[in-house]
Amino acid sequence: MCVRYGADIVGFVVDYPRPVPWNISIECARELIVATPKPAQTCIVTGGSLDKILHITMEAKPDYIQLHSTETLEETSLIVRELAECDVKVIKTIFPHMPDLEKSAVDFCAAGVFALLFDPRTPDNAIGSGLTDIPAFVKIKHAVNCPVIFAGGITPDNVCDIVLKTKAQAIDLMTGVERKCGIKDEEKVATLFSALQDR
């Protein structure tokens, strides 16, 4: 359904290190990845150790892995190198509360991640919500030479304004197009993509 309305990448939360309503099994993710119509690509959202990330990647075979936990720069660098052999790109989430946020963004980008995701939803507040700090996002986007994805608080009502203000290369959607946690709302998805196409 999401691909039909225009999603370029669909993401699946697998073995996330906190209990969240979006978590699915590796087996379920693999079935969804195989079923995803091209040219749309797939992403697994997870976090944790290198061994865990490699296991999930080998089993599910996504196009991207989004690291959405407390992975360090060194751990992320190692994951990037290992997954490059499988042709899987790494997206690293950075959070507003990180110390020296701009330097962290530059360092993760230099470590070879495909993109950064700037998200107010942290591992300890994975079910939280709220609009991302747009000025901070723009500052980070100008500081790095990899794409920066905007996440947090995007809805059909504000998506055009956010894209206009941030000039984000990509946006990440989750609760803003849900009927309730874990259940996407087709009307909201359709309205959001229609708004983007009309701008």
Beta strands, then each sheet from edge to edge (+ up, - down):
strand 1: 9-13
strand 2: 41-46
strand 3: 64-67
strand 4: 89-94
strand 5: 115-118
strand 6: 148-151
strand 7: 170-172
strand 8: 178-180
strand 9: 183-184
sheet 1: 1+ 2+ 3+ 4+ 5+ 6+ 7+
sheet 2: 8+ 9-
end
